Amino acid sequence: MRRGIVGFHLDDEHHWVAELECGHGQHMRHDPPWQMRPWTQTAPGRAARIGARVDCLKCDRGEPPADGAGPAA
């Protein structure tokens, strides 16, 4: 299910996590050469992705958000 990005935060390992409108999070790692997301490394790059829609596999599986916020379906 496609969901919009509403924000970002760093996890405990200092990887960027996209906060989705459904309340789920999705890692957006820049880990060359396997994952190339250089836009995650700057505030303007992340800001440009606000509103972008990404596949949320957790919504596809019907999982509730970890913090109970937002709709799961």
N, CA, C and O atoms as a GROMACS GRO file, in nm:
protein
  292
    1MET      N    1   0.085  -0.117   0.000
    1MET     CA    2   0.000   0.000   0.000
    1MET      C    3   0.090   0.124   0.000
    1MET      O    4   0.185   0.132   0.078
    2ARG      N    5   0.060   0.218  -0.086
    2ARG     CA    6   0.141   0.339  -0.098
    2ARG      C    7   0.100   0.437   0.012
    2ARG      O    8  -0.018   0.465   0.031
    3ARG      N    9   0.199   0.489   0.083
    3ARG     CA   10   0.176   0.586   0.191
    3ARG      C   11   0.274   0.703   0.175
    3ARG      O   12   0.386   0.684   0.128
    4GLY      N   13   0.231   0.821   0.216
    4GLY     CA   14   0.315   0.940   0.205
    4GLY      C   15   0.411   0.954   0.322
    4GLY      O   16   0.380   0.917   0.435
    5ILE      N   17   0.528   1.010   0.291
    5ILE     CA   18   0.627   1.040   0.395
    5ILE      C   19   0.588   1.173   0.460
    5ILE      O   20   0.563   1.272   0.390
    6VAL      N   21   0.583   1.174   0.593
    6VAL     CA   22   0.546   1.297   0.665
    6VAL      C   23   0.662   1.353   0.748
    6VAL      O   24   0.654   1.465   0.798
    7GLY      N   25   0.770   1.278   0.762
    7GLY     CA   26   0.885   1.325   0.838
    7GLY      C   27   0.994   1.219   0.840
    7GLY      O   28   0.981   1.113   0.780
    8PHE      N   29   1.102   1.251   0.912
    8PHE     CA   30   1.216   1.160   0.925
    8PHE      C   31   1.270   1.168   1.066
    8PHE      O   32   1.257   1.270   1.134
    9HIS      N   33   1.330   1.059   1.110
    9HIS     CA   34   1.405   1.060   1.236
    9HIS      C   35   1.520   0.961   1.225
    9HIS      O   36   1.519   0.871   1.140
   10LEU      N   37   1.620   0.978   1.311
   10LEU     CA   38   1.732   0.884   1.317
   10LEU      C   39   1.700   0.774   1.416
   10LEU      O   40   1.646   0.800   1.523
   11ASP      N   41   1.734   0.650   1.380
   11ASP     CA   42   1.717   0.540   1.474
   11ASP      C   43   1.840   0.532   1.566
   11ASP      O   44   1.930   0.615   1.557
   12ASP      N   45   1.842   0.433   1.653
   12ASP     CA   46   1.952   0.419   1.749
   12ASP      C   47   2.087   0.393   1.684
   12ASP      O   48   2.192   0.417   1.744
   13GLU      N   49   2.086   0.342   1.560
   13GLU     CA   50   2.210   0.314   1.487
   13GLU      C   51   2.245   0.426   1.388
   13GLU      O   52   2.335   0.410   1.305
   14HIS      N   53   2.175   0.538   1.398
   14HIS     CA   54   2.198   0.657   1.315
   14HIS      C   55   2.165   0.634   1.167
   14HIS      O   56   2.232   0.686   1.078
   15HIS      N   57   2.060   0.555   1.144
   15HIS     CA   58   2.006   0.538   1.010
   15HIS      C   59   1.877   0.619   1.002
   15HIS      O   60   1.802   0.626   1.099
   16TRP      N   61   1.852   0.681   0.886
   16TRP     CA   62   1.730   0.759   0.869
   16TRP      C   63   1.609   0.669   0.848
   16TRP      O   64   1.614   0.571   0.774
   17VAL      N   65   1.501   0.704   0.917
   17VAL     CA   66   1.374   0.632   0.908
   17VAL      C   67   1.269   0.732   0.860
   17VAL      O   68   1.251   0.839   0.920
   18ALA      N   69   1.200   0.697   0.752
   18ALA     CA   70   1.089   0.779   0.705
   18ALA      C   71   0.968   0.751   0.792
   18ALA      O   72   0.933   0.636   0.817
   19GLU      N   73   0.904   0.857   0.838
   19GLU     CA   74   0.779   0.846   0.914
   19GLU      C   75   0.666   0.856   0.813
   19GLU      O   76   0.654   0.956   0.742
   20LEU      N   77   0.583   0.754   0.807
   20LEU     CA   78   0.477   0.749   0.708
   20LEU      C   79   0.344   0.795   0.766
   20LEU      O   80   0.322   0.788   0.887
   21GLU      N   81   0.256   0.841   0.679
   21GLU     CA   82   0.126   0.894   0.721
   21GLU      C   83   0.042   0.791   0.795
   21GLU      O   84  -0.049   0.828   0.869
   22CYS      N   85   0.070   0.664   0.776
   22CYS     CA   86  -0.005   0.558   0.843
   22CYS      C   87   0.045   0.532   0.985
   22CYS      O   88  -0.018   0.456   1.059
   23GLY      N   89   0.156   0.594   1.023
   23GLY     CA   90   0.212   0.573   1.156
   23GLY      C   91   0.326   0.473   1.158
   23GLY      O   92   0.391   0.456   1.261
   24HIS      N   93   0.351   0.406   1.046
   24HIS     CA   94   0.464   0.314   1.038
   24HIS      C   95   0.591   0.391   1.003
   24HIS      O   96   0.586   0.507   0.961
   25GLY      N   97   0.704   0.326   1.021
   25GLY     CA   98   0.832   0.381   0.981
   25GLY      C   99   0.898   0.290   0.880
   25GLY      O  100   0.873   0.169   0.879
   26GLN      N  101   0.981   0.347   0.795
   26GLN     CA  102   1.053   0.268   0.695
   26GLN      C  103   1.194   0.322   0.682
   26GLN      O  104   1.214   0.440   0.655
   27HIS      N  105   1.293   0.234   0.701
   27HIS     CA  106   1.432   0.277   0.690
   27HIS      C  107   1.461   0.325   0.548
   27HIS      O  108   1.417   0.266   0.449
   28MET      N  109   1.536   0.434   0.540
   28MET     CA  110   1.583   0.489   0.413
   28MET      C  111   1.735   0.498   0.424
   28MET      O  112   1.791   0.607   0.440
   29ARG      N  113   1.800   0.384   0.415
   29ARG     CA  114   1.945   0.378   0.436
   29ARG      C  115   2.021   0.418   0.310
   29ARG      O  116   1.983   0.384   0.198
   30HIS      N  117   2.130   0.491   0.333
   30HIS     CA  118   2.229   0.518   0.228
   30HIS      C  119   2.348   0.432   0.266
   30HIS      O  120   2.426   0.467   0.354
   31ASP      N  121   2.362   0.317   0.198
   31ASP     CA  122   2.464   0.218   0.233
   31ASP      C  123   2.529   0.167   0.104
   31ASP      O  124   2.510   0.053   0.064
   32PRO      N  125   2.608   0.256   0.040
   32PRO     CA  126   2.669   0.217  -0.088
   32PRO      C  127   2.760   0.096  -0.069
   32PRO      O  128   2.823   0.083   0.036
   33PRO      N  129   2.770   0.010  -0.167
   33PRO     CA  130   2.705   0.016  -0.299
   33PRO      C  131   2.569  -0.051  -0.303
   33PRO      O  132   2.508  -0.057  -0.410
   34TRP      N  133   2.519  -0.103  -0.192
   34TRP     CA  134   2.393  -0.178  -0.192
   34TRP      C  135   2.271  -0.088  -0.201
   34TRP      O  136   2.179  -0.116  -0.279
   35GLN      N  137   2.267   0.017  -0.123
   35GLN     CA  138   2.153   0.108  -0.124
   35GLN      C  139   2.205   0.250  -0.147
   35GLN      O  140   2.285   0.301  -0.070
   36MET      N  141   2.158   0.310  -0.254
   36MET     CA  142   2.205   0.443  -0.291
   36MET      C  143   2.093   0.545  -0.267
   36MET      O  144   2.002   0.561  -0.350
   37ARG      N  145   2.100   0.613  -0.155
   37ARG     CA  146   2.004   0.720  -0.124
   37ARG      C  147   2.081   0.839  -0.067
   37ARG      O  148   2.064   0.873   0.050
   38PRO      N  149   2.164   0.902  -0.149
   38PRO     CA  150   2.244   1.014  -0.099
   38PRO      C  151   2.160   1.131  -0.049
   38PRO      O  152   2.207   1.211   0.031
   39TRP      N  153   2.035   1.140  -0.095
   39TRP     CA  154   1.947   1.248  -0.052
   39TRP      C  155   1.917   1.242   0.098
   39TRP      O  156   1.878   1.342   0.157
   40THR      N  157   1.935   1.124   0.160
   40THR     CA  158   1.910   1.112   0.304
   40THR      C  159   2.014   1.184   0.389
   40THR      O  160   1.991   1.208   0.507
   41GLN      N  161   2.127   1.219   0.329
   41GLN     CA  162   2.238   1.272   0.406
   41GLN      C  163   2.232   1.423   0.431
   41GLN      O  164   2.314   1.477   0.504
   42THR      N  165   2.133   1.491   0.371
   42THR     CA  166   2.118   1.635   0.393
   42THR      C  167   1.974   1.669   0.430
   42THR      O  168   1.880   1.602   0.387
   43ALA      N  169   1.959   1.774   0.508
   43ALA     CA  170   1.824   1.819   0.545
   43ALA      C  171   1.743   1.859   0.421
   43ALA      O  172   1.626   1.822   0.412
   44PRO      N  173   1.801   1.935   0.325
   44PRO     CA  174   1.723   1.968   0.205
   44PRO      C  175   1.683   1.843   0.124
   44PRO      O  176   1.575   1.839   0.066
   45GLY      N  177   1.771   1.743   0.120
   45GLY     CA  178   1.740   1.620   0.048
   45GLY      C  179   1.622   1.547   0.111
   45GLY      O  180   1.533   1.501   0.040
   46ARG      N  181   1.622   1.539   0.244
   46ARG     CA  182   1.510   1.474   0.312
   46ARG      C  183   1.382   1.556   0.297
   46ARG      O  184   1.275   1.501   0.274
   47ALA      N  185   1.393   1.687   0.310
   47ALA     CA  186   1.276   1.774   0.299
   47ALA      C  187   1.210   1.762   0.162
   47ALA      O  188   1.088   1.771   0.150
   48ALA      N  189   1.291   1.741   0.059
   48ALA     CA  190   1.238   1.727  -0.076
   48ALA      C  191   1.155   1.599  -0.093
   48ALA      O  192   1.077   1.589  -0.187
   49ARG      N  193   1.172   1.503  -0.003
   49ARG     CA  194   1.099   1.376  -0.012
   49ARG      C  195   0.971   1.375   0.072
   49ARG      O  196   0.895   1.279   0.066
   50ILE      N  197   0.946   1.480   0.149
   50ILE     CA  198   0.821   1.488   0.225
   50ILE      C  199   0.705   1.485   0.125
   50ILE      O  200   0.704   1.561   0.028
   51GLY      N  201   0.610   1.399   0.149
   51GLY     CA  202   0.496   1.384   0.059
   51GLY      C  203   0.514   1.273  -0.044
   51GLY      O  204   0.417   1.228  -0.104
   52ALA      N  205   0.639   1.229  -0.065
   52ALA     CA  206   0.662   1.118  -0.158
   52ALA      C  207   0.592   0.994  -0.106
   52ALA      O  208   0.584   0.973   0.015
   53ARG      N  209   0.542   0.914  -0.196
   53ARG     CA  210   0.469   0.793  -0.157
   53ARG      C  211   0.560   0.672  -0.177
   53ARG      O  212   0.626   0.658  -0.280
   54VAL      N  213   0.560   0.586  -0.077
   54VAL     CA  214   0.641   0.464  -0.080
   54VAL      C  215   0.552   0.346  -0.042
   54VAL      O  216   0.448   0.363   0.022
   55ASP      N  217   0.594   0.227  -0.081
   55ASP     CA  218   0.521   0.106  -0.044
   55ASP      C  219   0.541   0.078   0.104
   55ASP      O  220   0.654   0.072   0.152
   56CYS      N  221   0.432   0.059   0.176
   56CYS     CA  222   0.438   0.022   0.318
   56CYS      C  223   0.396  -0.124   0.330
   56CYS      O  224   0.278  -0.157   0.326
   57LEU      N  225   0.496  -0.210   0.345
   57LEU     CA  226   0.467  -0.354   0.357
   57LEU      C  227   0.395  -0.386   0.487
   57LEU      O  228   0.320  -0.483   0.495
   58LYS      N  229   0.417  -0.304   0.589
   58LYS     CA  230   0.347  -0.326   0.717
   58LYS      C  231   0.197  -0.304   0.700
   58LYS      O  232   0.117  -0.378   0.758
   59CYS      N  233   0.158  -0.204   0.623
   59CYS     CA  234   0.016  -0.182   0.595
   59CYS      C  235  -0.039  -0.298   0.513
   59CYS      O  236  -0.151  -0.345   0.537
   60ASP      N  237   0.039  -0.345   0.415
   60ASP     CA  238  -0.005  -0.458   0.334
   60ASP      C  239  -0.034  -0.580   0.420
   60ASP      O  240  -0.125  -0.658   0.390
   61ARG      N  241   0.043  -0.596   0.528
   61ARG     CA  242   0.024  -0.711   0.618
   61ARG      C  243  -0.080  -0.682   0.726
   61ARG      O  244  -0.114  -0.772   0.804
   62GLY      N  245  -0.132  -0.559   0.732
   62GLY     CA  246  -0.232  -0.524   0.832
   62GLY      C  247  -0.175  -0.500   0.971
   62GLY      O  248  -0.248  -0.509   1.069
   63GLU      N  249  -0.045  -0.471   0.980
   63GLU     CA  250   0.018  -0.449   1.110
   63GLU      C  251  -0.018  -0.311   1.164
   63GLU      O  252  -0.017  -0.213   1.090
   64PRO      N  253  -0.051  -0.302   1.293
   64PRO     CA  254  -0.076  -0.170   1.354
   64PRO      C  255   0.057  -0.097   1.372
   64PRO      O  256   0.161  -0.162   1.385
   65PRO      N  257   0.055   0.036   1.375
   65PRO     CA  258   0.176   0.112   1.404
   65PRO      C  259   0.227   0.077   1.543
   65PRO      O  260   0.148   0.046   1.632
   66ALA      N  261   0.357   0.082   1.563
   66ALA     CA  262   0.419   0.046   1.690
   66ALA      C  263   0.370   0.133   1.805
   66ALA      O  264   0.352   0.085   1.917
   67ASP      N  265   0.348   0.262   1.778
   67ASP     CA  266   0.306   0.354   1.886
   67ASP      C  267   0.155   0.371   1.894
   67ASP      O  268   0.106   0.446   1.979
   68GLY      N  269   0.081   0.301   1.807
   68GLY     CA  270  -0.064   0.310   1.810
   68GLY      C  271  -0.120   0.431   1.738
   68GLY      O  272  -0.241   0.450   1.735
   69ALA      N  273  -0.033   0.514   1.678
   69ALA     CA  274  -0.079   0.634   1.607
   69ALA      C  275  -0.111   0.602   1.463
   69ALA      O  276  -0.048   0.516   1.403
   70GLY      N  277  -0.207   0.671   1.408
   70GLY     CA  278  -0.237   0.660   1.266
   70GLY      C  279  -0.314   0.534   1.231
   70GLY      O  280  -0.315   0.437   1.307
   71PRO      N  281  -0.380   0.538   1.114
   71PRO     CA  282  -0.455   0.420   1.071
   71PRO      C  283  -0.362   0.312   1.019
   71PRO      O  284  -0.257   0.344   0.963
   72ALA      N  285  -0.398   0.187   1.037
   72ALA     CA  286  -0.315   0.077   0.988
   72ALA      C  287  -0.362   0.027   0.852
   72ALA      O  288  -0.289  -0.048   0.786
   73ALA      N  289  -0.478   0.066   0.809
   73ALA     CA  290  -0.528   0.018   0.678
   73ALA      C  291  -0.574   0.129   0.591
   73ALA      O  292  -0.619   0.106   0.479
   0.00000   0.00000   0.00000
